[in-house]
Amino acid sequence: MSLLENWCKGEGLEASHALVVKLVPTDATVSHIEETLTTIKALGRVRVRGRMFNPQSQSLMVLCECSERVNTKAIPLDVPPIEGGELWTLHGPADEEENVDQEKRQTDPLTQNSSTSAGEADAPEMLSFDPRAGNSAESIIKAVGDLLAKTMRPAQESNVFRRLRPYSGISPTPLGEESLDTWMEQAQLMVDESDCSKREKRKRIVESLKGPALEIAQAVRANDPDASPEEYIEALERAFGSPESPEDLYFSFRALRQNAGEGLSDFLRRVERKLTKVVQRGGIPPSQRDNARVEQLLRGATESEILLLQLRLRERKSNPPSFLTLLNEIREEEFQQSMRKKPVAHSTRPVVRQVRVEDENKSDSEVQELQAQIKMLQSQVSELTASQLKTTSKSPKVHHNDEMQPRKSEEVQALRKQVEEVQHHLNMMTVTPTNFQQTKGPGWRPANKGNQVNKAPPHTSS
């Protein structure tokens, strides 16, 4: 006998009007449990008749009596508590019988092989053992082992999909949650690719919802306890998605244009996101998806006309490429264009020429300053020489002029030495055009030839 039947027999209840609720928290009160189960209209009025602690799940198993006959096909497989938290699983009479039969089949493989089950009728190829081998124990055990290996493989592959990230339907999207579009893409991928049962898919969807989104899921379950996972996703999209009709989405898709500075590959991804919504709403048939993508790319890519010509998309409209093929081709062309632009971007010839002209103007100004200093020093030397001649003619009359003569001679020598140093510096600064070209490089030309300074004649002292 099942757990439900044994429990009902001990409590004096009718098993057809009872069910077992599992995964109930240990701190849940009786009133809280009854209020949660009363939300399921198919059960009628619910009363708690017994509670038992399950050490494996560290939670309570609750026996409930219902005023209506329990139909496992008309009630949901699990129910969310009113105060929130982990879902409670519901087990009626039919569920308990199936669990007992499954345990018997697992513990008695000979009975499993001898009896004809519905799963074996749907997949006769699984039991592909040779009937000519006879009914020996070895052949039966081998056939049962092959069957178990094949039936367990989809269950293992279904665990690859991770749990959906939470979604509440609150705008703006709170931290740690997904937006509606991202959540729907992940949920749809899980529904399409996962091999788990519909019950498990519904459970994963409901577990990821909270707040207003969970209220929508509860409304779907109340209207149809056997609603498919696709119906849950569709209800959430109608409640929180864009209210635009398929015609409005189609016109907004046709109005897409490439922004200034936006790459063609980025524009293509934006077109694809909009096109996916239009196809999901029925604005464009799925068979015309590739044609619509290419047409909108030719119409809206106003900033990349040369790139479109290189891809020859107009000639390929009769046989348009897929999204991934087109994206790879566009990225390759964009990479080639960026490589061709690199040498032009690194040209620095105008900047070098400007710096050299500034250096030439600076050297011309220095030459002019040195020439002015030479003239000033030459005038000082002339004045000192004239004064020395005068003092020499008057030496017999004035006694102290003899003492000043050596000092003036030293000053004259010092000034002449300065003149020679300045003259040498000027000669180094003033170069010939041939030497100037060799110094600056073969491709350089002076900005103003009139500024070239001739070499000053050397000074001859008297």
PLY file of the C-alpha trace (Angstrom):
ply
format ascii 1.0
element vertex 462
property float x
property float y
property float z
element edge 461
property int vertex1
property int vertex2
end_header
0.00 0.00 0.00
1.09 3.57 -0.64
1.92 6.19 1.94
-1.37 7.99 1.31
-3.46 4.85 1.75
-1.65 3.82 4.92
-1.96 7.29 6.38
-5.64 7.58 5.47
-6.32 4.15 6.99
-4.66 5.22 10.21
-6.60 8.51 10.35
-9.87 6.97 9.20
-10.11 9.00 5.99
-11.15 8.14 2.46
-8.11 8.07 0.16
-10.01 9.50 -2.83
-10.68 12.72 -0.86
-7.15 13.13 0.53
-3.73 14.17 -0.66
-0.20 14.48 0.74
1.64 17.83 0.62
5.44 17.59 0.75
8.30 20.09 1.21
6.28 22.10 3.74
8.50 24.14 6.12
8.59 22.97 9.70
7.44 26.37 10.98
4.32 26.49 8.78
1.10 26.75 10.75
-2.08 24.76 10.08
-4.01 27.87 9.06
-1.27 28.88 6.65
-1.33 25.43 5.01
-5.13 25.40 4.70
-5.25 28.92 3.22
-2.61 28.01 0.63
-4.43 24.86 -0.51
-7.81 26.59 -0.58
-6.56 28.68 -3.51
-6.93 25.51 -5.65
-10.66 25.52 -6.48
-10.71 21.88 -7.61
-10.00 20.71 -4.04
-12.85 22.57 -2.40
-12.50 23.09 1.33
-9.25 21.68 2.74
-8.49 20.60 6.30
-5.16 19.40 7.75
-5.50 15.92 9.32
-1.89 15.00 10.09
1.75 16.07 9.87
4.95 14.03 9.66
8.61 15.07 9.55
10.68 13.80 6.60
14.38 13.52 7.61
15.57 13.26 4.00
14.16 16.61 2.86
14.21 18.18 6.35
10.60 19.28 5.85
7.04 18.24 6.73
4.67 15.90 4.95
1.07 17.01 5.57
-2.06 14.87 5.12
-5.03 16.96 4.00
-8.70 16.06 3.58
-10.64 17.73 0.75
-14.38 18.23 0.39
-14.15 17.38 -3.33
-12.88 14.18 -4.89
-9.16 14.57 -5.69
-8.46 14.38 -9.43
-4.72 14.51 -10.05
-5.27 15.64 -13.65
-7.28 18.67 -12.54
-4.92 19.97 -9.84
-1.43 21.43 -10.25
1.63 19.40 -9.44
2.91 22.01 -6.97
1.60 25.13 -5.28
3.43 28.29 -4.14
2.84 29.35 -0.52
0.84 32.51 0.06
3.70 34.11 2.00
6.25 33.08 -0.65
9.05 30.56 -0.57
9.80 27.17 -2.04
7.00 25.38 -3.87
5.02 22.63 -2.13
4.47 19.44 -4.12
1.03 17.76 -4.20
0.62 13.98 -4.34
-2.83 12.48 -4.92
-4.00 8.85 -5.04
-2.89 8.29 -8.66
0.58 9.75 -7.99
1.11 7.45 -5.02
0.10 4.38 -7.05
2.49 5.33 -9.84
5.33 5.81 -7.35
4.69 2.37 -5.81
4.56 0.70 -9.23
7.77 2.41 -10.27
9.54 1.26 -7.09
8.38 -2.29 -7.72
9.65 -2.22 -11.30
13.02 -0.91 -10.20
13.44 -3.51 -7.46
12.11 -6.40 -9.60
13.61 -6.22 -13.12
12.18 -9.60 -14.11
8.68 -8.33 -13.46
9.47 -5.17 -15.40
10.60 -7.17 -18.42
7.69 -9.61 -18.37
4.99 -6.95 -18.11
4.16 -4.76 -21.09
4.33 -1.06 -20.12
3.25 2.02 -22.02
6.84 3.16 -22.42
7.78 -0.13 -24.07
4.84 0.18 -26.43
5.92 3.69 -27.48
9.56 2.69 -27.98
9.73 -0.96 -29.11
13.18 -0.48 -30.50
14.59 -0.13 -26.96
13.95 -3.82 -26.31
15.89 -4.91 -29.35
17.07 -8.26 -28.00
17.00 -11.33 -30.17
13.91 -13.50 -29.43
15.80 -16.55 -30.66
18.09 -16.24 -27.63
15.38 -17.82 -25.51
14.11 -16.84 -22.08
17.33 -17.43 -20.19
18.13 -15.26 -17.20
21.24 -13.80 -18.84
19.36 -12.54 -21.91
16.62 -11.01 -19.77
19.10 -9.22 -17.51
21.03 -7.91 -20.52
17.86 -6.58 -22.15
16.78 -4.87 -18.94
20.23 -3.30 -18.55
20.11 -1.91 -22.10
16.65 -0.52 -21.47
17.69 1.22 -18.27
20.76 2.73 -19.97
18.65 4.17 -22.79
15.90 5.49 -20.54
18.30 7.17 -18.11
20.30 9.05 -20.76
17.73 11.85 -21.46
17.34 12.50 -17.72
21.08 13.08 -17.39
21.19 15.36 -20.42
18.31 17.44 -19.07
20.42 18.47 -16.07
22.73 20.45 -18.36
20.38 23.45 -18.29
20.97 25.66 -15.30
18.19 27.32 -13.34
16.62 30.38 -14.89
17.62 33.68 -13.39
14.89 35.49 -11.42
12.36 37.77 -13.08
9.77 39.87 -11.25
8.24 42.07 -13.95
9.29 45.24 -12.13
10.52 48.13 -14.27
13.31 49.24 -14.24
14.90 45.82 -13.88
16.25 45.39 -10.30
19.84 44.39 -9.67
20.40 40.65 -10.02
17.40 40.04 -12.29
17.03 39.62 -16.03
15.07 41.78 -18.42
11.95 40.33 -20.03
13.56 39.72 -23.43
16.61 37.98 -21.96
14.53 35.88 -19.57
12.13 34.81 -22.33
15.00 33.77 -24.60
16.50 31.60 -21.85
13.12 30.13 -20.89
12.22 29.34 -24.50
15.60 27.69 -25.03
15.07 25.55 -21.95
11.59 24.50 -23.14
12.78 23.66 -26.66
16.04 21.87 -25.83
15.51 20.26 -22.43
14.40 16.61 -22.36
12.74 16.87 -18.96
8.99 16.53 -18.50
6.50 19.36 -18.87
5.99 19.31 -15.14
9.69 19.93 -14.55
9.71 22.73 -17.15
6.74 24.43 -15.49
8.46 24.07 -12.13
11.63 25.74 -13.39
9.66 28.61 -14.88
7.61 29.21 -11.72
10.66 28.97 -9.45
12.34 31.82 -11.33
9.35 34.16 -10.97
8.48 36.49 -8.11
6.41 39.57 -7.46
4.00 40.60 -10.23
5.34 37.92 -12.58
4.53 35.19 -10.06
0.98 36.52 -9.76
0.54 36.09 -13.53
1.80 32.51 -13.29
-0.64 31.77 -10.46
-3.49 33.16 -12.56
-2.51 30.89 -15.47
-2.46 27.87 -13.15
-5.83 28.77 -11.66
-7.43 28.98 -15.11
-5.77 25.83 -16.45
-3.83 23.55 -14.08
-2.48 21.59 -17.08
-1.20 24.68 -18.93
1.93 24.05 -20.97
5.22 25.89 -20.34
4.71 27.77 -23.61
1.42 29.16 -22.29
3.19 30.48 -19.17
5.78 32.26 -21.31
3.12 33.67 -23.63
1.09 35.00 -20.69
4.15 36.75 -19.25
4.91 38.32 -22.62
1.35 39.64 -22.94
1.46 41.02 -19.39
4.89 42.68 -19.40
5.96 42.79 -23.05
5.40 45.44 -25.67
1.70 46.03 -26.46
2.50 46.68 -30.13
0.57 44.70 -32.69
2.32 42.63 -35.39
1.65 45.41 -37.90
3.20 48.05 -35.63
6.27 45.88 -35.08
6.60 45.34 -38.82
6.51 49.08 -39.58
8.99 49.85 -36.79
11.28 47.17 -38.24
11.10 48.76 -41.68
11.91 52.16 -40.16
15.28 51.07 -38.74
18.21 53.18 -39.96
21.94 53.03 -39.32
23.17 55.65 -36.86
26.12 57.93 -37.56
29.35 56.16 -36.59
27.61 52.80 -36.12
29.32 49.82 -37.72
27.46 47.67 -40.22
27.85 44.59 -38.02
26.33 46.42 -35.04
23.43 47.59 -37.20
22.89 44.02 -38.43
22.62 42.72 -34.85
20.10 45.45 -34.05
18.07 44.50 -37.11
18.14 40.83 -36.08
16.78 41.56 -32.58
13.87 43.51 -34.02
13.27 40.91 -36.73
13.03 38.14 -34.12
10.20 39.97 -32.33
8.35 40.55 -35.60
8.58 36.87 -36.56
7.44 35.75 -33.09
4.38 38.00 -33.28
3.51 36.81 -36.80
4.36 40.02 -38.65
6.69 38.19 -41.06
6.57 34.47 -41.99
9.61 32.51 -40.80
10.32 31.44 -44.38
10.81 35.11 -45.40
13.16 35.94 -42.54
16.41 35.96 -44.57
14.86 38.03 -47.37
13.48 40.61 -44.93
16.87 40.89 -43.22
18.76 41.61 -46.46
16.12 44.06 -47.72
16.18 46.07 -44.51
19.98 46.04 -44.47
20.08 47.50 -47.99
17.44 50.08 -47.09
18.70 51.20 -43.69
22.51 50.98 -43.98
23.01 54.53 -45.24
26.48 54.86 -43.67
28.03 51.75 -45.28
27.01 51.84 -48.94
30.52 51.00 -50.20
30.66 47.96 -47.94
27.29 46.78 -49.24
28.57 47.04 -52.80
31.58 44.92 -51.92
29.31 42.26 -50.39
27.08 42.26 -53.55
23.92 41.88 -51.50
21.66 43.26 -54.22
22.75 40.47 -56.55
22.19 37.90 -53.78
18.61 38.89 -52.89
17.23 35.85 -54.71
19.35 33.56 -52.49
19.97 35.57 -49.29
22.53 34.34 -46.74
21.67 33.42 -43.18
22.29 35.72 -40.24
25.53 34.08 -39.09
26.96 33.86 -42.63
26.17 37.51 -43.31
27.60 38.61 -39.97
30.89 36.81 -40.63
31.20 38.35 -44.11
30.56 41.87 -42.80
33.08 41.51 -39.98
35.75 40.31 -42.40
35.18 43.31 -44.70
35.26 45.71 -41.76
38.57 44.22 -40.64
40.05 44.62 -44.12
38.95 48.28 -44.24
40.50 48.99 -40.86
43.79 47.45 -41.99
43.84 49.59 -45.15
43.31 52.77 -43.14
46.19 52.21 -40.71
49.12 53.58 -42.87
47.23 56.79 -43.68
46.41 57.37 -40.04
50.10 57.16 -38.99
51.49 59.68 -41.54
53.47 62.48 -39.76
55.20 64.30 -42.62
53.34 67.64 -42.26
54.16 67.78 -38.55
57.90 67.17 -39.16
58.07 69.86 -41.85
56.44 72.39 -39.56
58.91 71.67 -36.76
61.88 72.09 -39.11
60.66 75.47 -40.36
60.33 76.62 -36.77
63.90 75.45 -36.07
65.18 77.42 -39.08
63.43 80.62 -37.98
64.87 80.18 -34.50
68.43 79.77 -35.87
68.04 82.92 -38.03
67.09 84.99 -35.01
70.10 83.68 -33.07
72.44 84.65 -35.95
71.04 88.18 -35.99
71.58 88.53 -32.22
75.19 87.35 -32.53
75.86 89.83 -35.33
74.54 92.66 -33.15
76.79 91.55 -30.30
79.83 91.55 -32.65
79.09 95.09 -33.81
78.78 96.27 -30.22
82.07 94.60 -29.24
83.84 96.04 -32.29
82.72 99.55 -31.35
83.97 99.03 -27.78
87.36 97.83 -29.07
87.65 100.89 -31.35
86.86 103.25 -28.50
89.41 101.61 -26.21
92.09 101.70 -28.92
91.51 105.41 -29.57
91.65 106.21 -25.89
94.89 104.22 -25.58
96.52 106.29 -28.35
95.52 109.50 -26.64
96.96 108.43 -23.30
100.21 107.40 -24.97
100.73 110.89 -26.50
100.11 112.54 -23.12
102.30 110.22 -21.01
105.24 112.73 -20.32
102.85 115.22 -18.76
100.64 113.03 -16.60
102.30 110.57 -14.26
99.31 108.37 -13.36
98.45 107.57 -17.05
101.46 105.20 -17.13
99.80 103.07 -14.49
96.44 102.96 -16.39
97.96 101.85 -19.73
98.55 98.16 -18.79
94.99 97.88 -17.47
93.48 99.23 -20.73
95.67 96.89 -22.76
94.30 93.95 -20.78
90.74 95.11 -21.38
91.40 95.38 -25.11
92.79 91.85 -25.20
89.80 90.54 -23.29
87.39 92.26 -25.67
89.22 90.91 -28.70
89.01 87.42 -27.23
85.25 87.81 -26.76
84.94 89.03 -30.34
86.78 85.95 -31.60
84.53 83.63 -29.57
81.38 85.31 -30.83
82.74 85.20 -34.39
83.47 81.47 -34.03
79.97 80.85 -32.69
78.51 82.79 -35.62
80.52 80.73 -38.11
79.11 77.54 -36.58
75.54 78.84 -36.80
75.83 80.16 -40.36
76.23 77.16 -42.70
76.15 76.75 -46.43
72.98 75.46 -48.22
74.73 72.15 -49.02
75.63 71.44 -45.41
72.16 72.55 -44.29
70.51 70.01 -46.62
72.77 67.26 -45.34
71.96 68.16 -41.72
68.17 68.40 -42.15
67.72 65.51 -44.56
67.23 65.07 -48.32
63.50 65.84 -48.31
63.63 69.13 -46.41
63.43 72.62 -47.93
63.67 75.99 -46.16
60.46 77.93 -45.80
62.03 81.34 -46.68
65.29 81.59 -48.56
65.51 85.34 -47.95
66.19 84.74 -44.29
69.55 83.05 -44.98
72.34 85.03 -43.33
75.70 85.52 -45.03
78.88 84.85 -43.19
80.14 88.01 -41.50
83.68 89.13 -42.38
86.26 88.63 -39.64
87.36 91.65 -37.65
90.89 92.92 -38.08
92.21 94.84 -35.16
94.41 97.82 -35.71
0 1
1 2
2 3
3 4
4 5
5 6
6 7
7 8
8 9
9 10
10 11
11 12
12 13
13 14
14 15
15 16
16 17
17 18
18 19
19 20
20 21
21 22
22 23
23 24
24 25
25 26
26 27
27 28
28 29
29 30
30 31
31 32
32 33
33 34
34 35
35 36
36 37
37 38
38 39
39 40
40 41
41 42
42 43
43 44
44 45
45 46
46 47
47 48
48 49
49 50
50 51
51 52
52 53
53 54
54 55
55 56
56 57
57 58
58 59
59 60
60 61
61 62
62 63
63 64
64 65
65 66
66 67
67 68
68 69
69 70
70 71
71 72
72 73
73 74
74 75
75 76
76 77
77 78
78 79
79 80
80 81
81 82
82 83
83 84
84 85
85 86
86 87
87 88
88 89
89 90
90 91
91 92
92 93
93 94
94 95
95 96
96 97
97 98
98 99
99 100
100 101
101 102
102 103
103 104
104 105
105 106
106 107
107 108
108 109
109 110
110 111
111 112
112 113
113 114
114 115
115 116
116 117
117 118
118 119
119 120
120 121
121 122
122 123
123 124
124 125
125 126
126 127
127 128
128 129
129 130
130 131
131 132
132 133
133 134
134 135
135 136
136 137
137 138
138 139
139 140
140 141
141 142
142 143
143 144
144 145
145 146
146 147
147 148
148 149
149 150
150 151
151 152
152 153
153 154
154 155
155 156
156 157
157 158
158 159
159 160
160 161
161 162
162 163
163 164
164 165
165 166
166 167
167 168
168 169
169 170
170 171
171 172
172 173
173 174
174 175
175 176
176 177
177 178
178 179
179 180
180 181
181 182
182 183
183 184
184 185
185 186
186 187
187 188
188 189
189 190
190 191
191 192
192 193
193 194
194 195
195 196
196 197
197 198
198 199
199 200
200 201
201 202
202 203
203 204
204 205
205 206
206 207
207 208
208 209
209 210
210 211
211 212
212 213
213 214
214 215
215 216
216 217
217 218
218 219
219 220
220 221
221 222
222 223
223 224
224 225
225 226
226 227
227 228
228 229
229 230
230 231
231 232
232 233
233 234
234 235
235 236
236 237
237 238
238 239
239 240
240 241
241 242
242 243
243 244
244 245
245 246
246 247
247 248
248 249
249 250
250 251
251 252
252 253
253 254
254 255
255 256
256 257
257 258
258 259
259 260
260 261
261 262
262 263
263 264
264 265
265 266
266 267
267 268
268 269
269 270
270 271
271 272
272 273
273 274
274 275
275 276
276 277
277 278
278 279
279 280
280 281
281 282
282 283
283 284
284 285
285 286
286 287
287 288
288 289
289 290
290 291
291 292
292 293
293 294
294 295
295 296
296 297
297 298
298 299
299 300
300 301
301 302
302 303
303 304
304 305
305 306
306 307
307 308
308 309
309 310
310 311
311 312
312 313
313 314
314 315
315 316
316 317
317 318
318 319
319 320
320 321
321 322
322 323
323 324
324 325
325 326
326 327
327 328
328 329
329 330
330 331
331 332
332 333
333 334
334 335
335 336
336 337
337 338
338 339
339 340
340 341
341 342
342 343
343 344
344 345
345 346
346 347
347 348
348 349
349 350
350 351
351 352
352 353
353 354
354 355
355 356
356 357
357 358
358 359
359 360
360 361
361 362
362 363
363 364
364 365
365 366
366 367
367 368
368 369
369 370
370 371
371 372
372 373
373 374
374 375
375 376
376 377
377 378
378 379
379 380
380 381
381 382
382 383
383 384
384 385
385 386
386 387
387 388
388 389
389 390
390 391
391 392
392 393
393 394
394 395
395 396
396 397
397 398
398 399
399 400
400 401
401 402
402 403
403 404
404 405
405 406
406 407
407 408
408 409
409 410
410 411
411 412
412 413
413 414
414 415
415 416
416 417
417 418
418 419
419 420
420 421
421 422
422 423
423 424
424 425
425 426
426 427
427 428
428 429
429 430
430 431
431 432
432 433
433 434
434 435
435 436
436 437
437 438
438 439
439 440
440 441
441 442
442 443
443 444
444 445
445 446
446 447
447 448
448 449
449 450
450 451
451 452
452 453
453 454
454 455
455 456
456 457
457 458
458 459
459 460
460 461
